[in-house]
Amino acid sequence: LFTARCSMFLPAPRQFRLSEETKASIKDVAVLRDELRPSSELRASLLRAARKAREQISSQWLDFSPGPPVLAKKRYFDVKTDGWAEEQVMVQLDSKAFGKGALRECFRMKEVRLESREFVGHAEGKLKVNQTTDHHLCFEAIACGLMELPRNRRRTLWVAKRSIADHHRKIMHKRECETDVIHQTFAKHYAELFNQEIHRHAVETGLGRCGAHDIDFLLTHVVELPERVTVSAEAFVLGDYRKHNTNGGSTMGPRTTPQAFSYFTFIKSGRRLMIVDIQGVLDLYTDPVIHFLPSRVSGKLAGADMELNFGIKGFALFLWSHRRNDIDQLLNLPVFALSCHEEKHLAPNSSRTVSQLIATSKKDPSPQAQEPGDFVVLLAETPGVDLSDWCNWRGALRHRSGDVVPPEDLIEAECHMEIAAMYHQGRITLRDEPRAPPEQKEVESAVFHLVEAARQDLPEALLALARLCSDEEHADFLPQVKGSQPNTMRALLARAATLGARHAMAALADLVLRDASSSTEELQLACEHLEAFAEDVLEERRAKAAMAEEESEEEEEEEDEEEEEVDQEHNSLHKKNFGWDAHGYDAPSALRRAAELFEGPLAEVPNAASRAAEL
């Protein structure tokens, strides 16, 4: 009656609990208790709703044209064991699809479990079939399964899905079905964690649930049919189907629970994955997309990559569009910094073609040069940006090279850098028209995110910000910004050099050597940077030579092209030099220049002659 009264859906067993929203939508729940007698009007209303639900369910089978019953294998994925469990079933699959999406088509399917199951609806009551001890099914189990299949109304309505274009490529399609199941099972696991955290914080803080609902994902599985045919299957859900966010950063509607859940998965996973594309009936969801970094996850998920996984780009788009809500505060989730312009702007909705923009960015990840426009953004006057703590470039220069920032600590910095890049490329905007040239508030927002990335020690962000602080041209990135802060520029280069940015080492050494006021200590550190630059270049050459011995040149080029096309681990400006590679040094000339310094201005330094000879 609860189901009939509310959403008219038939949930799959062991996988759904009524949400608070569903319970709240039922009026006068108390009258349904045993001690109270419901009014005739309410009874009639419930009966009408139940009859309507039954008609909807029955109507789904009206044009069901099943093929012959076949034995199949149903496989579930277990997140805790990171493995598969399986059981044998008997199924009938519809001969024609009843629905199609962009990539997949759906078929009705009936099934009967054959091992250790109760077959409901037998003429003499429940017929129990004992679990078999091996994989060979007894005649009684198969016979009972054949009798059960025609009982339409006593079978759960399942939906079997397959790829429209690639289902005939059986091995690849099986892998795609397994990937879908792994992703949705992980989403279900994180939904359970989300529900637990909501309940715990609601009790501990005494603030209540702050509008948060319990959520769940449909249990899905792989069904392997004869002749190596594979489909993924889940229970059919009746009700008002809605989409709450997409894998391209768009949000739909005012619901806060789905948005908080996506952000929760990002934080809970240690910023290694994010579950988006939240859609379904009420708070029962299906078909999620997981953005994740393959090198930062383990187990079966690491190998379950798919085209819709945008990695860092997917993280960045969601974080750019997400606005902190009451549920985020209840769960004490950290704040992802946004500019003052973004804070005032509403989250983007479904009218934005963010998915198309992302598709474009995957094909052409490099930024395009832009005209400066009819406005100038002064770096020192950008709202929310303070570079005063980077003025002491001589102090920054004294840090030795070799600082290492753990990759997991740079994920948010990568996201900030990607947002800055997308503003520059016109792929995101704070206005209604997509792909428009950026306005001043958007350029200022890009600078804000660039500074945030630099503060978190992302090398390319330090190089980009140093270029904006210089008087050099930078038409390839935010040409509207003017800096003219030489001391800050050198401090940023110095920090990038200590983090191993090769061209920052050589560029900073060149700046020091051009400065007549440089001290002996600074000249020595410039020599160290030249040596480090040369060693880094030579090490790369040795690595390439070793690789060439193992692989042919053609295979190496194909691998490089593939990695460049789908780099999920980094932002689209990763390893860009922003003009700092125009220092004129290569490995031999850098070593030669360092040797000249030990023979000239640094001749009085201990062991200068031996160092010069060594170099």
C-alpha positions in Angstrom: 0.0 0.0 0.0 2.9 2.3 0.7 4.2 1.6 -2.7 0.9 2.0 -4.4 0.1 5.2 -2.6 3.4 6.9 -3.6 5.5 6.0 -6.5 3.9 2.9 -8.0 7.1 1.0 -8.4 8.0 -2.6 -7.7 11.4 -2.6 -6.0 13.8 -5.5 -6.4 14.2 -7.6 -3.2 16.8 -6.8 -0.5 17.7 -3.5 -1.9 15.4 -0.7 -1.1 14.0 1.0 1.9 11.3 3.7 1.8 12.8 7.2 2.0 11.7 9.8 4.4 10.2 11.7 1.5 8.1 8.7 0.6 6.9 8.3 4.1 6.1 11.9 4.5 4.0 11.9 1.3 1.5 9.4 2.9 -1.1 11.3 4.9 -2.5 10.0 8.2 -0.1 7.0 8.4 -1.4 6.4 11.9 -4.7 5.2 10.5 -2.9 2.3 8.9 -1.9 0.9 12.2 -3.6 -2.2 13.5 -5.2 -0.5 16.5 -6.9 2.2 14.3 -9.6 1.5 11.8 -9.1 3.5 8.5 -12.0 5.5 7.2 -13.9 4.2 4.2 -12.8 7.1 2.1 -9.1 6.4 2.9 -9.6 2.7 2.3 -11.2 3.4 -1.1 -8.4 5.8 -2.0 -5.8 3.2 -1.2 -7.6 0.5 -3.1 -7.8 2.7 -6.2 -4.0 3.5 -5.9 -3.3 -0.2 -5.5 -5.4 -1.1 -8.5 -3.7 1.6 -10.6 -0.3 0.3 -9.6 -1.3 -3.3 -10.5 -2.6 -2.1 -13.9 0.7 -0.3 -14.5 2.7 -3.3 -13.7 0.5 -5.6 -15.8 0.7 -3.2 -18.7 4.4 -3.7 -18.8 3.9 -7.3 -19.9 1.1 -6.8 -22.5 3.4 -6.9 -25.5 6.0 -9.2 -23.9 7.1 -11.6 -26.6 9.5 -14.0 -24.9 12.0 -16.3 -26.5 12.4 -19.8 -25.3 13.5 -20.4 -21.6 17.2 -20.8 -21.3 19.6 -21.6 -18.4 21.9 -18.7 -17.6 24.4 -17.6 -15.1 23.8 -14.5 -12.9 26.8 -12.8 -11.5 26.9 -10.2 -8.6 29.9 -8.1 -7.7 30.9 -7.8 -4.1 32.7 -4.6 -3.1 34.0 -6.1 0.2 35.7 -9.1 -1.4 36.4 -7.3 -4.7 35.1 -10.5 -6.4 32.2 -12.0 -8.1 29.5 -14.4 -6.8 27.2 -16.3 -9.1 24.1 -18.4 -9.3 22.2 -20.3 -12.0 18.9 -19.0 -13.2 16.3 -19.7 -15.8 15.3 -16.7 -17.9 13.1 -15.6 -20.7 14.2 -12.5 -22.7 11.9 -10.3 -24.7 12.4 -10.6 -28.4 12.3 -6.9 -29.0 13.6 -3.8 -27.1 11.0 -1.7 -25.3 13.3 1.3 -24.9 16.5 2.8 -26.2 19.0 5.4 -25.0 22.0 7.0 -26.6 24.2 3.9 -26.1 22.0 1.0 -24.9 18.7 -0.7 -25.5 16.5 -2.4 -22.9 14.6 -5.7 -22.9 12.0 -7.1 -20.5 13.2 -10.3 -18.8 11.8 -12.8 -16.4 13.9 -15.0 -14.2 13.6 -17.9 -11.8 16.4 -18.7 -9.4 17.2 -22.4 -9.4 19.4 -22.9 -6.4 18.2 -22.8 -2.8 15.1 -20.7 -3.7 11.4 -20.9 -2.9 9.1 -21.1 -6.0 6.0 -19.1 -5.0 2.6 -19.8 -6.4 2.7 -23.7 -6.6 -0.8 -25.2 -6.5 0.0 -26.8 -3.1 1.7 -23.8 -1.6 5.4 -23.1 -1.5 7.6 -25.7 -3.2 11.1 -25.7 -1.7 14.1 -26.8 -3.8 17.1 -27.8 -1.8 20.4 -26.2 -2.6 22.6 -28.4 -4.8 26.1 -29.2 -3.7 27.6 -28.8 -7.1 27.0 -26.8 -10.3 24.8 -29.5 -11.8 21.1 -28.7 -11.4 18.7 -31.5 -10.6 15.7 -32.3 -12.9 13.3 -31.1 -10.2 14.8 -27.6 -10.1 14.8 -27.2 -13.8 11.2 -28.5 -14.1 10.0 -26.2 -11.3 11.7 -23.3 -13.0 9.9 -24.0 -16.3 6.6 -24.1 -14.4 7.3 -20.8 -12.7 8.3 -18.7 -15.7 4.7 -18.4 -17.1 3.4 -16.9 -13.8 3.8 -13.3 -14.9 2.4 -11.6 -11.9 4.6 -13.6 -9.5 7.8 -12.8 -11.2 9.8 -9.6 -10.6 10.0 -7.5 -13.8 13.6 -7.1 -14.8 15.3 -5.0 -17.4 18.1 -6.4 -19.4 20.4 -3.9 -21.1 22.9 -4.3 -23.9 25.0 -2.0 -26.1 23.3 -0.9 -29.3 26.4 -0.7 -31.4 28.8 -3.2 -29.8 26.8 -6.1 -28.4 27.9 -8.3 -31.3 31.5 -7.9 -30.1 30.9 -10.5 -27.4 34.1 -10.3 -25.3 34.2 -6.5 -25.3 30.5 -6.3 -24.5 30.9 -8.7 -21.6 33.6 -6.4 -20.2 31.3 -3.4 -20.6 28.5 -5.1 -18.8 30.8 -6.1 -15.9 32.0 -2.4 -15.8 28.4 -1.2 -15.5 27.8 -3.6 -12.6 31.0 -2.7 -10.8 30.2 1.0 -11.0 26.6 0.7 -9.8 27.7 -1.7 -7.0 30.3 0.8 -5.8 27.6 3.5 -6.0 25.3 1.3 -3.8 28.2 0.8 -1.3 28.8 4.6 -1.0 25.0 5.2 -0.7 25.1 2.9 2.4 28.0 4.9 3.8 26.2 8.2 3.1 23.1 7.0 4.9 25.2 5.9 7.9 27.0 9.3 8.1 23.8 11.2 7.8 22.2 9.3 10.7 25.3 9.5 12.9 25.8 13.3 12.4 22.0 13.9 12.8 22.2 12.2 16.2 25.5 13.6 17.4 24.8 17.2 16.4 21.2 17.3 17.4 20.5 19.3 14.2 18.3 16.6 12.6 18.8 15.5 9.0 18.9 18.9 7.5 16.6 17.7 4.7 18.8 14.7 3.8 17.0 11.6 2.5 18.2 8.0 2.7 19.2 6.9 -0.8 19.9 3.6 -2.5 21.0 2.2 -5.9 19.3 -0.7 -7.7 21.2 -4.0 -7.3 22.4 -4.9 -10.7 24.1 -8.0 -12.1 25.5 -9.6 -15.2 23.5 -12.3 -16.9 25.5 -14.7 -19.1 23.2 -16.4 -21.7 24.0 -19.3 -24.1 26.3 -18.6 -27.1 28.4 -16.1 -25.0 25.6 -13.5 -25.0 25.9 -11.1 -22.1 23.5 -8.5 -20.7 23.4 -6.4 -17.5 20.1 -6.6 -15.6 18.3 -4.8 -12.8 14.8 -4.4 -11.5 12.3 -2.3 -13.5 11.2 0.8 -11.5 7.8 2.4 -12.0 7.4 6.1 -11.1 8.5 9.6 -11.9 12.0 9.2 -13.3 14.2 12.3 -12.7 17.8 13.3 -13.3 19.6 15.4 -10.6 23.0 16.0 -12.1 25.1 14.9 -15.0 28.7 13.7 -15.6 29.4 17.1 -17.2 28.7 19.4 -14.3 25.1 20.3 -14.8 22.5 20.2 -12.0 18.8 19.7 -12.3 16.2 20.9 -9.8 16.4 22.0 -6.2 17.2 18.7 -4.6 20.2 18.9 -2.3 20.6 15.2 -1.3 21.9 14.0 -4.7 24.4 16.9 -4.9 25.6 16.3 -1.4 26.0 12.6 -2.1 28.2 13.2 -5.1 30.5 15.6 -3.1 30.4 13.1 -0.2 31.8 10.3 -2.4 34.7 12.6 -3.5 35.7 13.4 0.0 35.0 9.9 1.5 37.1 8.2 -1.2 40.1 10.4 -0.4 39.4 12.5 -3.6 40.1 9.4 -5.8 36.6 9.1 -7.3 33.3 10.9 -7.6 29.8 9.4 -8.3 27.7 11.6 -10.5 24.9 11.4 -13.1 22.5 10.7 -10.3 19.1 9.7 -11.7 16.1 7.5 -10.7 12.7 7.4 -9.0 12.6 9.4 -5.8 15.7 8.3 -3.9 16.2 5.0 -5.7 18.9 5.6 -8.3 20.4 3.8 -11.2 22.9 4.1 -14.1 25.5 6.3 -12.3 28.8 7.4 -13.7 32.0 7.3 -11.7 34.8 9.8 -12.4 38.0 8.2 -11.0 41.7 8.2 -11.3 42.8 4.7 -12.5 46.2 4.9 -10.9 44.8 5.9 -7.5 42.2 3.2 -7.0 42.7 -0.6 -6.6 41.0 -3.8 -7.3 38.4 -4.4 -10.0 37.5 -0.7 -10.2 40.9 0.2 -11.5 40.3 -1.9 -14.6 36.7 -0.9 -15.0 37.4 2.3 -16.9 34.9 3.7 -19.4 34.6 6.5 -21.9 32.4 8.6 -19.6 35.1 8.8 -16.9 36.6 12.3 -17.3 38.9 12.0 -14.2 40.2 15.4 -13.1 38.0 17.2 -15.7 34.9 15.5 -14.3 35.9 16.4 -10.7 36.6 20.0 -11.7 33.2 20.4 -13.5 31.3 19.2 -10.5 33.2 21.2 -8.0 32.8 24.3 -10.1 29.0 23.8 -10.3 28.4 22.6 -6.7 27.2 25.1 -4.2 27.6 24.2 -0.5 24.3 23.2 1.1 23.0 22.3 4.6 23.8 18.6 4.1 27.4 19.4 3.3 27.6 21.3 6.6 25.9 18.6 8.5 28.5 16.1 7.3 31.2 18.6 7.9 32.5 18.3 4.4 35.4 20.6 3.6 34.7 23.7 1.5 36.0 23.8 -2.1 37.0 27.4 -2.6 35.1 29.4 -5.2 35.5 33.0 -6.3 33.1 35.7 -5.1 31.6 35.9 -8.6 30.9 32.1 -8.5 29.4 32.2 -5.0 26.9 34.7 -6.2 26.1 32.8 -9.4 23.6 29.9 -9.3 24.8 26.4 -10.2 24.5 25.7 -13.9 21.4 23.8 -15.0 20.6 21.3 -17.8 20.4 24.1 -20.4 24.2 24.3 -20.5 26.0 22.1 -23.0 28.8 21.1 -20.6 28.9 17.5 -21.9 29.6 18.8 -25.4 32.3 21.1 -24.0 34.0 18.2 -22.3 33.9 16.1 -25.4 35.6 18.9 -27.2 38.2 19.3 -24.5 39.1 15.6 -24.7 39.7 15.9 -28.4 41.7 19.2 -28.1 43.0 19.6 -24.6 45.4 22.4 -25.3 44.3 26.0 -24.7 43.7 28.3 -27.6 45.3 31.7 -27.9 42.8 34.6 -27.4 42.8 38.3 -28.1 43.1 40.3 -24.9 39.7 41.9 -25.4 38.6 45.4 -24.4 39.3 45.1 -20.7 42.4 44.5 -18.4 42.5 42.6 -15.2 45.1 43.8 -12.8 46.5 40.9 -10.8 47.0 43.0 -7.7 43.4 44.1 -7.7 41.7 40.7 -8.4 39.1 40.0 -5.7 40.1 37.3 -3.3 43.7 37.2 -4.5 46.6 38.1 -2.3 50.2 37.5 -3.5 52.0 39.5 -0.8 53.4 36.4 0.9 55.3 35.5 -2.3 57.3 38.8 -2.5 60.5 37.4 -0.8 61.9 35.6 -3.8 65.4 35.5 -2.4 64.2 33.5 0.6 62.3 31.2 -1.8 65.5 30.7 -3.8 67.3 29.4 -0.8 65.1 26.3 -0.7 67.0 23.4 -2.3 65.5 21.4 -5.1 63.9 18.0 -4.5 60.8 18.9 -2.5 58.1 16.2 -3.2 54.4 16.8 -2.9 52.4 13.5 -2.7 50.2 13.1 -5.8 47.1 12.7 -3.6 47.7 16.1 -2.1 47.5 17.7 -5.6 44.1 16.5 -6.7 42.2 19.6 -5.6 45.0 21.7 -7.1 44.6 19.9 -10.4 40.8 20.7 -10.2 41.5 24.4 -9.6 43.9 24.5 -12.5 41.4 22.8 -14.8 38.7 25.3 -13.9 41.1 28.1 -14.7 41.9 26.5 -18.1 38.2 26.0 -18.9 37.5 29.6 -18.2 40.3 30.6 -20.6 39.1 28.2 -23.2 35.5 29.4 -23.0 34.2 26.0 -22.0 32.5 27.2 -18.8 30.9 30.6 -18.3 28.9 32.5 -15.7 26.5 33.6 -18.3 23.7 32.0 -20.3 25.4 31.7 -23.6 28.0 28.8 -23.8 31.4 29.1 -25.5 31.4 32.9 -25.3 34.7 34.9 -24.9 35.3 35.3 -21.2 34.2 38.5 -19.4 36.1 40.3 -16.7 34.4 38.4 -13.8 35.2 35.1 -15.5 38.9 36.0 -16.0 39.0 37.1 -12.4 37.5 33.8 -11.4 40.1 32.0 -13.5 42.9 33.9 -11.7 41.4 33.0 -8.4 41.5 29.3 -9.2 45.0 29.6 -10.6 46.2 31.2 -7.3 44.5 28.4 -5.3 46.3 25.8 -7.4 49.6 27.6 -6.9 49.1 27.8 -3.2 48.8 24.0 -3.2 52.1 23.7 -5.0 51.0 22.5 -8.4 54.1 23.2 -10.6 52.2 24.2 -13.7 50.1 26.7 -11.7 53.2 28.2 -10.2 54.7 28.6 -13.7 51.5 30.1 -15.1 51.1 32.5 -12.3 54.7 33.5 -12.6 54.1 34.3 -16.2 51.2 36.5 -15.3 53.4 38.4 -12.8 56.0 39.1 -15.5 56.1 41.7 -18.1 56.4 39.0 -20.8 53.6 38.2 -23.3 51.3 35.4 -22.4 48.8 35.3 -25.3 48.4 31.5 -24.8 46.9 31.9 -21.3 44.7 34.7 -19.8 46.1 37.5 -22.0 43.7 40.0 -20.3 45.8 39.8 -17.0 48.6 42.2 -16.3 51.0 41.7 -13.3 54.3 43.5 -13.3 55.4 42.0 -10.0 59.0 40.8 -10.6 59.8 39.7 -7.1 56.6 37.6 -6.9 57.5 36.2 -10.3 60.9 35.0 -9.1 59.5 33.6 -5.9 57.0 31.6 -7.8 59.7 30.3 -10.2 61.9 29.4 -7.2 59.1 27.4 -5.6 58.4 25.6 -8.9 62.1 24.8 -9.2 62.2 23.3 -5.8 59.3 21.0 -6.9 61.3 19.8 -9.8 59.9 22.0 -12.7 62.8 21.6 -15.1 62.4 24.9 -17.0 61.8 26.9 -13.9 65.3 25.8 -12.8 66.9 27.1 -15.9 64.7 30.2 -16.2 65.4 31.2 -12.6 69.2 30.6 -13.0 69.1 32.8 -16.1 67.3 35.6 -14.2 69.8 35.4 -11.3 72.8 35.5 -13.7 71.4 38.5 -15.5 71.0 40.4 -12.1 74.2 42.2 -11.4 73.4 42.4 -7.7 73.2 38.6 -7.2 75.3 37.5 -4.2 77.8 34.6 -4.2 75.3 32.3 -2.4 72.7 33.1 -5.0 75.2 32.3 -7.8 75.9 29.0 -6.2 72.3 28.1 -6.0 71.9 29.2 -9.7 74.7 26.7 -10.5 72.7 24.0 -8.6 69.6 24.8 -10.6 71.6 24.5 -13.9 73.0 21.2 -12.8 69.6 19.9 -11.8 68.1 21.0 -15.1 70.8 19.3 -17.1 70.6 16.1 -15.0 66.8 16.0 -15.5 67.2 16.4 -19.3 69.8 13.6 -19.4 67.7 11.3 -17.2 64.8 11.7 -19.6 67.0 10.8 -22.5 68.3 7.7 -20.8 64.8 6.6 -20.0 63.7 7.1 -23.6 66.7 5.1 -24.9 65.9 2.3 -22.5 62.3 2.2 -23.7 63.3 2.2 -27.4 65.2 -1.0 -26.8 62.1 -2.7 -25.5 59.5 -1.4 -27.9 59.3 -0.4 -31.6 59.1 3.2 -32.5 55.6 2.7 -33.9 54.2 1.1 -30.7 55.8 3.9 -28.6 54.1 6.6 -30.7 50.7 4.9 -30.5 51.1 4.6 -26.7 52.1 8.2 -26.4 49.1 9.3 -28.5 46.7 7.3 -26.4 47.9 8.6 -23.1 47.8 12.2 -24.4 44.2 11.8 -25.7 42.7 10.4 -22.4 44.8 11.7 -19.6 42.4 11.4 -16.7 45.0 11.9 -14.0 45.9 15.5 -14.7 44.5 18.9 -15.8 44.6 19.9 -19.5 47.6 22.2 -18.9 49.7 19.6 -17.2 53.5 20.0 -18.0 52.9 23.3 -19.9 55.8 25.7 -19.6 54.0 29.0 -20.3 57.0 30.4 -22.2 59.6 29.6 -19.5 61.3 27.1 -21.8 62.7 30.0 -23.9 65.8 30.3 -21.6 68.1 29.0 -24.4 69.7 26.2 -22.4 70.1 22.5 -23.2 71.9 20.0 -21.0 75.5 20.6 -22.4 75.2 24.4 -22.4 73.8 24.4 -18.8 76.7 22.3 -17.5 79.1 24.5 -19.5 77.7 27.7 -18.0 77.9 26.3 -14.4 81.5 25.3 -15.0 82.3 28.9 -16.2 80.8 30.3 -13.0 83.1 28.1 -10.9 86.0 29.2 -13.0 85.0 32.9 -12.7 82.9 34.6 -10.1 82.9 31.4 -7.8 86.5 30.6 -8.2 87.1 31.4 -4.4 84.5 28.8 -3.4 86.0 25.6 -1.9 86.6 22.9 -4.4 85.7 25.3 -7.3 88.3 24.0 -9.6 87.4 20.3 -9.2 83.7 21.2 -9.5 84.4 23.1 -12.8 86.4 20.1 -14.2 83.7 17.7 -13.2 81.0 19.7 -14.9 
